[in-house]
Amino acid sequence: MKKSKNLIYSAIFGVIILLLLFFLEANKFQYGMAYTILQKGMILAVVAVSMNLVTGFTGLFSLGQAGFMAIGAYVTGIFLIPSDSISEVYYISGVNPAIASFKNWLESGPAFLQPIIPYLALIIGGLLAALFAAVIGYPVLRLKSDYLAIATLGFSEIMRAIISSPQMDRVTNGSYGLKKIPGFTSIFEPFGIMVVCILLMVLLLRSTYGRAFRAIREDEIAAEAMGINLAKHKQMSFIIGSFFSAISGGMLAMFMRSIDSKSFSVSLTYDILLIVVIGGIGSVSGSVIAALLVTASKEWWLRFFDNPLFIGGVQIPLFRTGFRMVIFSVILLIVVLFYQRGIMGKNEFSWARLEKRLLKLFKRGGAKNA
């Protein structure tokens, strides 16, 4: 009975989500803000879950997500910029001849290949980031706690410096960044990529590898005594998390349609970490919910506080540009104080748990009215 009820609730919820997406796609010019916020929330949900895989489930405090996102974003951008726009993008130093010839070959390839080029670009960007993670993971993962965080954060800044260096002008266009990147054709594209990525990570976490990750998080000595290869599983978690972070970076490039090294500064990693903490360290559904809530709060709901407010002809002094971030910080402080383990803690979303909480609320309301 419980399984059938959960299946029915999930099916109804899925239909509601699809109807909402169809509605937004049909009215994207009228509801442009909601359309944009939802896309960005989906992108941040992927990277937040990938960070949770490394930090929340394996216990590795990594802060290198922005660097891996940059790798995925630039690979995707280079793949997708049309050949006839290359000269307009690389107008300072020109493009590397190998990239130009590769793009001409790619665009003149078989017709069936053209629609899947964006997905190939995302996967190749993810594989390149995974390769970097494998190379730096061997020495870096020997560190623990804050030292690991500092090392991975340093890697992120090194990648950003390399991308923007003059020596990379003919590949990454240096500090000028990449423009004219084709975007998503519809909102269903980022939604589908997000669902596939998160589903793959959930399947991994439910496998024997996922149980090994959790064992390492709880107690490394006990996990090693049980026969778990610590180095192998830490490396695997780090590489897989980096792969999905890079896919999220590629999605961000398609969403923004123009990127530069400043798009992947330290503040981006902190925003992702904030989403993971608010959602719950060790909860996939918490990361998804927090990604949507944090994005909507910062970019939409709190913008009211950035506009001047007049009451009786008198302007309220606090309502000005930037005040919404003050309100956002206060809200975060309240959430952290009252929900120290995040919205979901280490739990996952459950229809049964939601049903119990709603019944408790109705009972309390009925008792007060009586």
N, C-alpha and C positions, 0 to 999 in steps of 0.2 A: 504493500500500500504506500509506504514512504517513497519507494523508488518511482512508482507510477505518478504520485503527486508531484514529486520533484521534476519529473519529465514534463508533466503538463504545465507547471509553472514556468519552467525554462523555455518551453515552446511558445507560450503566450508572451513571455518577455522578449524572446527573439523576434517574434512577429511585430511587437510594438517598436523595437529598435529599427527594424527594416522599414516599417511605415514612416517612422520619424526621418530616416535617411532619405527615403523617396520624397517626402514632403520638402525637406531642405534642399534636395537636388533640384526639384521643380521650382522652388522659390528662393534660389540662392542669392539673387540680387535684392530681394526684399528682406531676407534674413541673413545678410552677408556676415554680420558679426558672429552670430551663432554658428554659421557654416565654417567660418575661419577658426573659431575657438575649438570647435569639435575636432577639426583636422589636427590642430596643434596638440590637443589633448591626447589624441590617438598616438601621435609620434612620441610624445613624452612618456606615454604609458609603456611603450616597447622598451625604451632605454631604462625606465625606472624598474621594470621587471627584470631586465638583464642585470642591473646593479644589485637588485635584491637577491638574484641568484648567487652572485659573488659574495656580497656582504651579509645578507640576511640568512641565507641557507648554508653557506660554507664558512662564514665567519672571517672572510678576508676583507679588511677595511681598505678597499681600493677607491682612489679618487681620480682615475685616469680615463673616465668615460668620455670627457670632452675631446681628448686626443684621438680616441678610436672613432668617435663620431666624425671628426674632421677628416680622417682617412676615408671613411665611407662616403662622406659628402663630396669630397674632391674627385674621387674615382667616378662616382655617379654623374657629377657635373661634366667631367671631361668626356664621358661616354655619350651623354645626351645632348650636348650643345650641337646644333646643326652645323654641317660643314660650311654652309654659306654664311654663317655668322661667326666663324672662327676668327677671321681677320678683324672683325669689329671688337671681339673680346680681347684677343692678344694683339692690341694695336701698338703697344710700346716696343716689345722685343721680338714679336712674332712667335709663332708656335713651333714646337719641336717637329721636324719633318716626319719622324716616326709616328707621332700622334696624328698628324694631318693625313698621312697615307693610311693609317689604321682606320680612321673615321670614314674616309672615302670607301675603303673596302667594306666596312660594316654597313654603310648606307646603301651600297650597291649590291648587297648580298641578297639571298633568297627572300621572297615576299613574306613567307611564313615566319621569318626571323624578326621582322621589323616590330610587330606588336609586343614581343617578349624582350626586346632590348632593355627597357627600363628595369625589368626584373633580373636580367642577367647582370646589369650594372650594379644593382643592389647586392647580389650574391658575390660578385667578384670583389666589390669593396669590402664586404664582410670577410671574405677569405684572406684578403691582403691584411686587414686588421688582425685577424686570427694569427697570421704568420708573424706579425710584429709582436703580438701577445706571447706567442711561443718563444720568440727570441729573448724578450726582456723578462719573461716569466721565470725562466730557469734561475737567474741570480736574484731577482726581486722577491720572489715568493719565499725565499729563505728568511726574509724579514717578517716581523710581526707588528700588529697594532699600528701605532702612530708612525713607525718607521716605514711600514709598507705604504701607508697613506701618503707620506711625503715623497717616497720614491715614485709612486704612480702619478702623483700630481706633477712631479718634475718631468716625467715622461710626456705628460700632456702638454706642458709648456714648451718642451723641446720640439715636439711635433709642430706646434703652432709657429715656433720660430723658424723651423725648416721650411714650412709651407710658405711663409711670407718673406723668405730671404731672397735677395736679388738673383742668387745663383739658380733659383727655381722658377725664374720669370717665364721661361719657355715651356714649362710643364704646368705649374699651378697659377701662373700669371702673377706670382709674387704678392705684394701687398695690395694690388689692384683687385684681386679676387676674380671670381667667375660670374658671368652674367648670361642672360638669355638661355637659362636652363628651362626646358619644357616642364610644365607642372603636371599635376594629376588631372586626368580627364574627367573624373567625377569623384564624389566623396566616398564611393564604394571601393575605390582603389586603395586608399590608405586604410580603410576599415578592414578590407580583406587581408592586407599585408599584416596589420596588427593582430588579427585573429589567428592567422597561421603562425606567426612568430610566438605569440603567447601560448598557443596550444602546444607547440613543439617544446617550449620550456617547461610547461606543466607536465607533459608526458615524461620529460627527462627527470623532473623532480619526483615523479611517482615510480620511477624505475629503481633498480638497485643502486645506481649511481647517485640518485637523489637521496636515498637513505644514507649512503656513505657520506655525502656532503653534510647532512644534518649531524651525523655522528662526529665528524671533524669539528663542526661548530660547537657542539656541546662539550667535548673533551678529546683533545688530540691524542693524549696518552692512551686513554681507553680505546679510542678508535684504532690506533696502531696495534695495541695488544690484541684486538679482534681480527687482525690480519689486513686492515685497510692500508693501502699504499698511500701515505699522505702526500708525497710529492706528485704522484701521478694524478690523484683526484683534485688537488689544488690547481695543478696546471690545466686540467680538463675544464674545471669550473671557470677559471680565468679566461681561457681561450674561447669558450662558448659564450661567456658574457660579453667579451670583446666583439665577437662576430655579430651578435644581435645589436650591440651599441652602434656598430658601423652601419648596419642596415637602417637603424633609426636616423643616423646622420645623413644617409642617402635620401631618406624620406624628407628630412628637414630641408635638404637642398632643393628637392622638387617642390616642396611647399613654399619656400621663400623665393625661388627662381633666381636668386643671386646670393652668393656667399663670399665671405672673406675670412681671414684668420681671426678677426675680432668676434665673429659669430661663435667661436668655440673657446672663449676665455674661461677663466677659473669660475666665474659667476654661473656659468651654465652647469658645471659639475655640482656646485652648491645648490642650485635649483633642483637638480635631479635628486641629490641627497635629501633635500627638504621634503620632496614628494615621498620618498621611501620612508622617512621617519614619520611623517604625518599618516601615511597609509598603514604603517605597521611593518617593522623589520621582521621579515619572514612570512609575509602574506602577499600572494600574487594579486588577489582581488583587491586588497587594500591599496596596492600601488596603482592599479588601474583607476579606482575610485578617486584617490588623491590626485592623480595626474589631471583628471577632468575638473575636479573642484578647485585646485590651485590655479590652473590655467584660466578658468572662468572667473575666479575671484580677482586675479591680478589684471587681466586684460579686459574685463567686461563689467562685472557687478560693482566693483569699487571705483570705477571711473567717475561716478557721481561726485566723489570727494575732490577730484581734480578741477572741477568747474567752480567758478565764483558763485557764492550763495548770498542772496539778498533777502533779509527779513525786515519788512517795514521800511524799505529804502536804505537800510544799514547793511553793509557788507560784512559777512562773518569772516574774520581775518584768517582762520585756519584753512578755509576751503580755497586751495590754490594748487597749482601743478606740483605733483610729487606727494601731496598729502595722503593719497590713497595707499602709498607704500607704508606710511606710518600706521594707518588703520590695519593694513594687512599684517604688519609686524605684531600689532597688539592682538589680533585674532590668533596668530600663530602662537603667541605666548600663552593665551588662554587655553588653546588646544593642547599644548605641551604640558601645561600645569594640571589639567583635568583628565587628559588622556595620555599619560606618560608613555604608554606602549603603542600609541597611535590609534587610529580609528578602529582597525581590525586586530591589532596586536599580532599574534602569530596565527590567528584563526583565518579561515577562508570563509567567503560568503556562503551562507546556508539558508535555504528557504525555511527550514524547520526553525532555525534560530530567529529569523525575522518574524515568523508567525507567532512564536512564543512572546517575543517582545511586544508585538502589536496587541496580543491578547492581554498582556499585563497592563499596557496603557489604557485599553478599553475598560478593564476591570477597575483601575484606579479612577478613571473618569466617571464610571458608573457609581462607585462608592462615594465620591465627592458630591455628585448630584443627589444621591439618596440622603 
